[in-house]
């Protein structure tokens, strides 16, 4: 396995993330009459997009855009989480890194993989699960039992 390089997002990475958020915002505005606003209500927007089946499992890029918005919700929910970029033999992807640890999350594919596999996605449940897992990993790293 090749080495992973984790770095701060460059300007082009930030632009890519912003464009992906705008795609979700436009989709939501068109079909739901409201966009994403970077607060917890974005979870409801994501859920409604998924529940209405506005994106097919084959629409990987658009589903990954939902993952970016989900990532913003994770950043808001988990203290110490921030965007980074991971480069490896498969390419370069945005990820979330927990400050002072090796914890990396890949929100880009958290929704798309599940939809492609035919699973029902409960975004709030997924957020709660990720938050609980990060807390568990923090406690393990700190030696708390």
N, CA and C atoms as a LAMMPS dump frame, in Angstrom:
ITEM: TIMESTEP
0
ITEM: NUMBER OF ATOMS
435
ITEM: BOX BOUNDS ff ff ff
-5.0000000000000000e+02 5.0000000000000000e+02
-5.0000000000000000e+02 5.0000000000000000e+02
-5.0000000000000000e+02 5.0000000000000000e+02
ITEM: ATOMS id mol type element x y z
1 1 1 N 0.845 -1.188 0
2 1 2 C 0 0 0
3 1 3 C 0.883 1.242 0
4 2 1 N 0.579 2.147 -0.886
5 2 2 C 1.345 3.385 -0.994
6 2 3 C 1.053 4.299 0.188
7 3 1 N 1.927 5.238 0.361
8 3 2 C 1.805 6.165 1.482
9 3 3 C 0.666 7.153 1.259
10 4 1 N 0.001 7.475 2.359
11 4 2 C -1.036 8.509 2.349
12 4 3 C -0.393 9.829 2.718
13 5 1 N -0.745 10.859 1.995
14 5 2 C -0.304 12.208 2.341
15 5 3 C -1.55 12.976 2.761
16 6 1 N -1.526 13.506 3.977
17 6 2 C -2.644 14.295 4.491
18 6 3 C -2.16 15.737 4.577
19 7 1 N -2.894 16.627 3.921
20 7 2 C -2.484 18.032 3.903
21 7 3 C -3.695 18.947 4.046
22 8 1 N -3.416 20.197 4.331
23 8 2 C -4.481 21.199 4.393
24 8 3 C -5.022 21.421 2.98
25 9 1 N -6.292 21.75 2.862
26 9 2 C -6.855 21.993 1.533
27 9 3 C -6.208 23.214 0.871
28 10 1 N -5.859 23.07 -0.398
29 10 2 C -5.366 24.193 -1.192
30 10 3 C -6.569 24.934 -1.769
31 11 1 N -6.3 26.058 -2.401
32 11 2 C -7.397 26.872 -2.947
33 11 3 C -8.275 26.069 -3.914
34 12 1 N -7.652 25.241 -4.762
35 12 2 C -8.45 24.467 -5.725
36 12 3 C -9.301 23.407 -5.021
37 13 1 N -8.834 22.891 -3.877
38 13 2 C -9.625 21.926 -3.108
39 13 3 C -10.839 22.612 -2.492
40 14 1 N -10.633 23.795 -1.968
41 14 2 C -11.73 24.567 -1.362
42 14 3 C -12.755 24.921 -2.434
43 15 1 N -12.282 25.287 -3.629
44 15 2 C -13.183 25.598 -4.74
45 15 3 C -13.995 24.37 -5.125
46 16 1 N -13.35 23.209 -5.176
47 16 2 C -14.049 21.958 -5.521
48 16 3 C -15.154 21.662 -4.504
49 17 1 N -14.831 21.799 -3.218
50 17 2 C -15.808 21.549 -2.153
51 17 3 C -16.972 22.537 -2.281
52 18 1 N -16.648 23.808 -2.503
53 18 2 C -17.694 24.836 -2.631
54 18 3 C -18.608 24.536 -3.817
55 19 1 N -18.039 24.1 -4.942
56 19 2 C -18.851 23.764 -6.119
57 19 3 C -19.782 22.598 -5.806
58 20 1 N -19.299 21.633 -5.041
59 20 2 C -20.133 20.486 -4.696
60 20 3 C -21.287 20.901 -3.783
61 21 1 N -21.035 21.833 -2.88
62 21 2 C -22.107 22.349 -2.028
63 21 3 C -23.14 23.081 -2.882
64 22 1 N -22.672 23.857 -3.863
65 22 2 C -23.594 24.597 -4.738
66 22 3 C -24.479 23.661 -5.549
67 23 1 N -23.962 22.499 -5.941
68 23 2 C -24.772 21.523 -6.676
69 23 3 C -25.931 21.036 -5.799
70 24 1 N -25.642 20.746 -4.537
71 24 2 C -26.7 20.312 -3.614
72 24 3 C -27.68 21.447 -3.368
73 25 1 N -27.149 22.66 -3.213
74 25 2 C -28.008 23.815 -2.976
75 25 3 C -28.977 24.008 -4.143
76 26 1 N -28.483 23.92 -5.37
77 26 2 C -29.337 24.09 -6.555
78 26 3 C -30.369 22.967 -6.65
79 27 1 N -29.955 21.736 -6.386
80 27 2 C -30.875 20.592 -6.407
81 27 3 C -31.995 20.792 -5.389
82 28 1 N -31.611 21.206 -4.185
83 28 2 C -32.601 21.414 -3.123
84 28 3 C -33.534 22.575 -3.454
85 29 1 N -32.98 23.665 -3.953
86 29 2 C -33.812 24.82 -4.329
87 29 3 C -34.829 24.424 -5.4
88 30 1 N -34.376 23.681 -6.397
89 30 2 C -35.236 23.288 -7.511
90 30 3 C -36.358 22.354 -7.065
91 31 1 N -36.012 21.356 -6.262
92 31 2 C -36.986 20.311 -5.939
93 31 3 C -37.678 20.476 -4.583
94 32 1 N -37.033 21.191 -3.665
95 32 2 C -37.602 21.318 -2.319
96 32 3 C -38.01 22.749 -1.982
97 33 1 N -37.601 23.687 -2.806
98 33 2 C -37.935 25.081 -2.549
99 33 3 C -37.106 25.721 -1.458
100 34 1 N -36.036 25.052 -1.074
101 34 2 C -35.101 25.618 -0.083
102 34 3 C -33.726 25.024 -0.332
103 35 1 N -32.704 25.774 0.036
104 35 2 C -31.34 25.31 -0.195
105 35 3 C -30.674 24.845 1.08
106 36 1 N -29.358 24.714 1.006
107 36 2 C -28.586 24.369 2.195
108 36 3 C -28.027 25.652 2.799
109 37 1 N -27.992 25.688 4.132
110 37 2 C -27.626 26.928 4.821
111 37 3 C -26.499 26.739 5.844
112 38 1 N -25.859 25.569 5.821
113 38 2 C -24.75 25.266 6.72
114 38 3 C -25.163 25.333 8.189
115 39 1 N -26.279 24.697 8.503
116 39 2 C -26.689 24.505 9.894
117 39 3 C -27.364 23.127 9.979
118 40 1 N -27.795 22.708 11.168
119 40 2 C -28.358 21.356 11.295
120 40 3 C -29.558 21.064 10.388
121 41 1 N -30.247 22.096 9.901
122 41 2 C -31.383 21.86 9.001
123 41 3 C -30.931 21.242 7.679
124 42 1 N -29.644 21.331 7.371
125 42 2 C -29.135 20.704 6.148
126 42 3 C -29.329 19.188 6.186
127 43 1 N -29.336 18.601 7.382
128 43 2 C -29.594 17.159 7.486
129 43 3 C -30.986 16.825 6.959
130 44 1 N -31.953 17.694 7.251
131 44 2 C -33.316 17.482 6.761
132 44 3 C -33.373 17.599 5.24
133 45 1 N -32.619 18.543 4.686
134 45 2 C -32.564 18.716 3.231
135 45 3 C -31.975 17.457 2.591
136 46 1 N -30.855 16.972 3.138
137 46 2 C -30.236 15.754 2.604
138 46 3 C -31.207 14.578 2.671
139 47 1 N -31.881 14.441 3.825
140 47 2 C -32.797 13.32 3.999
141 47 3 C -33.942 13.388 2.991
142 48 1 N -34.461 14.585 2.779
143 48 2 C -35.578 14.727 1.846
144 48 3 C -35.14 14.42 0.412
145 49 1 N -33.949 14.864 0.039
146 49 2 C -33.418 14.544 -1.297
147 49 3 C -33.333 13.029 -1.468
148 50 1 N -32.832 12.357 -0.442
149 50 2 C -32.698 10.894 -0.507
150 50 3 C -34.057 10.204 -0.488
151 51 1 N -34.926 10.635 0.412
152 51 2 C -36.245 9.994 0.536
153 51 3 C -37.1 10.161 -0.719
154 52 1 N -36.95 11.288 -1.398
155 52 2 C -37.719 11.525 -2.631
156 52 3 C -37.091 10.822 -3.841
157 53 1 N -35.904 10.252 -3.639
158 53 2 C -35.233 9.567 -4.748
159 53 3 C -34.838 10.508 -5.871
160 54 1 N -34.442 11.73 -5.503
161 54 2 C -34.087 12.722 -6.518
162 54 3 C -32.802 12.361 -7.256
163 55 1 N -31.992 11.502 -6.66
164 55 2 C -30.746 11.061 -7.304
165 55 3 C -30.751 9.546 -7.437
166 56 1 N -30.387 9.081 -8.605
167 56 2 C -30.298 7.644 -8.856
168 56 3 C -28.982 7.106 -8.301
169 57 1 N -28.921 5.82 -7.98
170 57 2 C -27.671 5.228 -7.502
171 57 3 C -26.5 5.416 -8.476
172 58 1 N -26.817 5.607 -9.75
173 58 2 C -25.761 5.795 -10.755
174 58 3 C -25.198 7.222 -10.768
175 59 1 N -25.82 8.137 -10.049
176 59 2 C -25.369 9.533 -10.03
177 59 3 C -24.322 9.735 -8.927
178 60 1 N -23.206 9.059 -9.096
179 60 2 C -22.169 9.046 -8.062
180 60 3 C -21.683 10.445 -7.693
181 61 1 N -21.383 11.27 -8.695
182 61 2 C -20.857 12.604 -8.393
183 61 3 C -21.837 13.411 -7.551
184 62 1 N -23.104 13.423 -7.946
185 62 2 C -24.115 14.178 -7.205
186 62 3 C -24.302 13.613 -5.801
187 63 1 N -24.264 12.293 -5.682
188 63 2 C -24.362 11.667 -4.349
189 63 3 C -23.158 12.044 -3.498
190 64 1 N -21.997 12.138 -4.119
191 64 2 C -20.809 12.568 -3.374
192 64 3 C -20.941 14.024 -2.946
193 65 1 N -21.625 14.825 -3.736
194 65 2 C -21.885 16.215 -3.333
195 65 3 C -22.723 16.239 -2.051
196 66 1 N -23.711 15.321 -1.945
197 66 2 C -24.476 15.207 -0.696
198 66 3 C -23.524 14.887 0.457
199 67 1 N -22.534 14.039 0.189
200 67 2 C -21.549 13.682 1.213
201 67 3 C -20.753 14.878 1.702
202 68 1 N -20.457 15.8 0.806
203 68 2 C -19.729 17.014 1.2
204 68 3 C -20.585 17.851 2.145
205 69 1 N -21.864 17.995 1.83
206 69 2 C -22.763 18.737 2.725
207 69 3 C -22.871 17.997 4.064
208 70 1 N -22.942 16.672 4.011
209 70 2 C -22.95 15.88 5.243
210 70 3 C -21.666 16.132 6.033
211 71 1 N -20.557 16.243 5.342
212 71 2 C -19.282 16.553 5.999
213 71 3 C -19.33 17.883 6.733
214 72 1 N -19.984 18.875 6.14
215 72 2 C -20.12 20.165 6.838
216 72 3 C -20.911 19.994 8.125
217 73 1 N -21.916 19.119 8.093
218 73 2 C -22.698 18.845 9.305
219 73 3 C -21.824 18.158 10.358
220 74 1 N -20.952 17.263 9.927
221 74 2 C -20.031 16.605 10.866
222 74 3 C -19.071 17.609 11.5
223 75 1 N -18.544 18.526 10.693
224 75 2 C -17.631 19.546 11.216
225 75 3 C -18.329 20.371 12.298
226 76 1 N -19.609 20.688 12.067
227 76 2 C -20.377 21.471 13.04
228 76 3 C -20.663 20.665 14.308
229 77 1 N -20.806 19.343 14.155
230 77 2 C -21.22 18.5 15.277
231 77 3 C -20.062 17.987 16.134
232 78 1 N -18.866 17.896 15.573
233 78 2 C -17.744 17.285 16.28
234 78 3 C -16.631 18.313 16.457
235 79 1 N -16.41 18.696 17.693
236 79 2 C -15.364 19.665 17.985
237 79 3 C -13.999 19.105 17.581
238 80 1 N -13.196 19.945 16.937
239 80 2 C -11.859 19.537 16.547
240 80 3 C -11.766 18.901 15.173
241 81 1 N -12.899 18.805 14.477
242 81 2 C -12.917 18.205 13.145
243 81 3 C -12.789 19.313 12.112
244 82 1 N -11.941 19.095 11.114
245 82 2 C -11.807 20.089 10.054
246 82 3 C -11.414 19.402 8.749
247 83 1 N -11.599 20.121 7.655
248 83 2 C -11.305 19.58 6.333
249 83 3 C -9.809 19.422 6.112
250 84 1 N -9.46 18.388 5.406
251 84 2 C -8.108 18.161 4.936
252 84 3 C -8.23 17.501 3.567
253 85 1 N -7.102 17.183 2.981
254 85 2 C -7.091 16.472 1.708
255 85 3 C -6.16 15.282 1.87
256 86 1 N -6.613 14.121 1.408
257 86 2 C -5.808 12.91 1.478
258 86 3 C -5.431 12.5 0.056
259 87 1 N -4.119 12.35 -0.148
260 87 2 C -3.611 11.888 -1.435
261 87 3 C -3.043 10.489 -1.225
262 88 1 N -3.437 9.569 -2.114
263 88 2 C -2.878 8.219 -2.07
264 88 3 C -2.842 7.667 -3.488
265 89 1 N -2.584 6.38 -3.625
266 89 2 C -2.464 5.803 -4.969
267 89 3 C -3.772 5.853 -5.753
268 90 1 N -4.897 6.101 -5.074
269 90 2 C -6.201 6.149 -5.742
270 90 3 C -6.588 7.553 -6.18
271 91 1 N -5.871 8.555 -5.709
272 91 2 C -6.19 9.924 -6.086
273 91 3 C -6.165 10.861 -4.897
274 92 1 N -6.867 11.961 -5.051
275 92 2 C -6.921 13.011 -4.041
276 92 3 C -8.368 13.246 -3.667
277 93 1 N -8.674 13.138 -2.386
278 93 2 C -10.047 13.321 -1.925
279 93 3 C -10.106 14.201 -0.69
280 94 1 N -11.187 14.989 -0.591
281 94 2 C -11.39 15.728 0.655
282 94 3 C -11.742 14.736 1.765
283 95 1 N -11.299 15.054 2.961
284 95 2 C -11.591 14.22 4.122
285 95 3 C -11.714 15.142 5.325
286 96 1 N -12.059 14.553 6.455
287 96 2 C -12.123 15.301 7.71
288 96 3 C -11.118 14.685 8.657
289 97 1 N -10.33 15.535 9.301
290 97 2 C -9.321 15.07 10.248
291 97 3 C -9.656 15.634 11.619
292 98 1 N -9.516 14.776 12.606
293 98 2 C -9.738 15.219 13.979
294 98 3 C -8.413 15.748 14.521
295 99 1 N -8.44 16.97 15.004
296 99 2 C -7.233 17.65 15.469
297 99 3 C -6.447 16.806 16.465
298 100 1 N -5.148 16.763 16.258
299 100 2 C -4.267 16.088 17.2
300 100 3 C -4.401 14.582 17.205
301 101 1 N -4.977 14.005 16.142
302 101 2 C -5.128 12.557 16.105
303 101 3 C -4.943 12.066 14.67
304 102 1 N -5.023 10.773 14.516
305 102 2 C -4.944 10.183 13.175
306 102 3 C -6.334 9.83 12.648
307 103 1 N -7.376 10.272 13.34
308 103 2 C -8.749 9.973 12.922
309 103 3 C -9.049 10.72 11.627
310 104 1 N -9.396 9.96 10.587
311 104 2 C -9.787 10.521 9.295
312 104 3 C -11.172 9.996 8.928
313 105 1 N -12.015 10.88 8.449
314 105 2 C -13.354 10.514 7.983
315 105 3 C -13.473 10.928 6.521
316 106 1 N -14.195 10.129 5.753
317 106 2 C -14.362 10.392 4.334
318 106 3 C -15.842 10.606 4.002
319 107 1 N -16.358 11.797 4.285
320 107 2 C -17.788 12.049 4.054
321 107 3 C -18.173 12.014 2.583
322 108 1 N -17.21 12.232 1.696
323 108 2 C -17.485 12.252 0.264
324 108 3 C -18.267 11.015 -0.166
325 109 1 N -17.914 9.858 0.385
326 109 2 C -18.527 8.602 -0.056
327 109 3 C -19.473 7.981 0.976
328 110 1 N -19.683 8.642 2.099
329 110 2 C -20.529 8.057 3.147
330 110 3 C -21.963 7.83 2.678
331 111 1 N -22.491 8.725 1.889
332 111 2 C -23.856 8.582 1.382
333 111 3 C -23.853 7.795 0.073
334 112 1 N -22.947 8.143 -0.844
335 112 2 C -22.965 7.517 -2.174
336 112 3 C -22.79 6.009 -2.108
337 113 1 N -21.879 5.524 -1.293
338 113 2 C -21.657 4.071 -1.197
339 113 3 C -22.92 3.353 -0.726
340 114 1 N -23.601 3.947 0.239
341 114 2 C -24.816 3.32 0.768
342 114 3 C -25.94 3.312 -0.266
343 115 1 N -26.121 4.425 -0.963
344 115 2 C -27.166 4.498 -1.983
345 115 3 C -26.849 3.525 -3.119
346 116 1 N -25.59 3.481 -3.544
347 116 2 C -25.18 2.564 -4.614
348 116 3 C -25.399 1.109 -4.213
349 117 1 N -25.305 0.827 -2.906
350 117 2 C -25.526 -0.537 -2.408
351 117 3 C -27.002 -0.832 -2.137
352 118 1 N -27.881 0.147 -2.443
353 118 2 C -29.312 -0.058 -2.273
354 118 3 C -29.809 0.096 -0.845
355 119 1 N -28.988 0.672 0.016
356 119 2 C -29.38 0.855 1.418
357 119 3 C -30.211 2.129 1.583
358 120 1 N -31.117 2.105 2.569
359 120 2 C -31.807 3.337 2.966
360 120 3 C -30.826 4.112 3.85
361 121 1 N -30.69 5.379 3.589
362 121 2 C -29.753 6.204 4.36
363 121 3 C -30.536 7.07 5.334
364 122 1 N -30.214 6.93 6.602
365 122 2 C -30.759 7.777 7.66
366 122 3 C -29.629 8.731 8.049
367 123 1 N -29.659 9.957 7.485
368 123 2 C -28.518 10.854 7.679
369 123 3 C -28.324 11.256 9.139
370 124 1 N -29.421 11.461 9.873
371 124 2 C -29.288 11.813 11.291
372 124 3 C -28.693 10.641 12.078
373 125 1 N -29.176 9.447 11.79
374 125 2 C -28.64 8.258 12.445
375 125 3 C -27.171 8.058 12.111
376 126 1 N -26.809 8.326 10.855
377 126 2 C -25.419 8.2 10.433
378 126 3 C -24.558 9.239 11.156
379 127 1 N -25.057 10.467 11.26
380 127 2 C -24.32 11.514 11.971
381 127 3 C -24.118 11.111 13.433
382 128 1 N -25.175 10.638 14.074
383 128 2 C -25.064 10.211 15.477
384 128 3 C -24.055 9.073 15.617
385 129 1 N -24.082 8.13 14.67
386 129 2 C -23.155 7.006 14.711
387 129 3 C -21.708 7.433 14.539
388 130 1 N -21.468 8.35 13.612
389 130 2 C -20.103 8.847 13.401
390 130 3 C -19.631 9.617 14.639
391 131 1 N -20.501 10.452 15.199
392 131 2 C -20.137 11.208 16.413
393 131 3 C -19.767 10.252 17.546
394 132 1 N -20.562 9.204 17.735
395 132 2 C -20.294 8.229 18.798
396 132 3 C -18.975 7.511 18.553
397 133 1 N -18.687 7.155 17.303
398 133 2 C -17.446 6.444 16.979
399 133 3 C -16.238 7.335 17.216
400 134 1 N -16.329 8.598 16.833
401 134 2 C -15.213 9.523 17.049
402 134 3 C -14.969 9.697 18.545
403 135 1 N -16.039 9.828 19.329
404 135 2 C -15.892 9.943 20.787
405 135 3 C -15.216 8.7 21.346
406 136 1 N -15.642 7.536 20.879
407 136 2 C -15.034 6.272 21.324
408 136 3 C -13.549 6.225 20.988
409 137 1 N -13.183 6.635 19.774
410 137 2 C -11.778 6.632 19.371
411 137 3 C -10.966 7.657 20.152
412 138 1 N -11.558 8.817 20.435
413 138 2 C -10.879 9.815 21.27
414 138 3 C -10.571 9.252 22.648
415 139 1 N -11.566 8.566 23.235
416 139 2 C -11.389 7.996 24.568
417 139 3 C -10.345 6.901 24.567
418 140 1 N -10.335 6.072 23.536
419 140 2 C -9.314 5.03 23.422
420 140 3 C -7.929 5.656 23.332
421 141 1 N -7.812 6.693 22.508
422 141 2 C -6.522 7.367 22.345
423 141 3 C -6.049 8.015 23.641
424 142 1 N -7.007 8.493 24.422
425 142 2 C -6.665 9.154 25.7
426 142 3 C -6.486 8.15 26.843
427 143 1 N -6.783 6.877 26.574
428 143 2 C -6.636 5.863 27.602
429 143 3 C -7.782 5.823 28.586
430 144 1 N -8.936 6.415 28.209
431 144 2 C -10.114 6.423 29.073
432 144 3 C -10.943 5.173 28.758
433 145 1 N -11.424 4.495 29.786
434 145 2 C -12.235 3.288 29.549
435 145 3 C -13.603 3.417 30.135
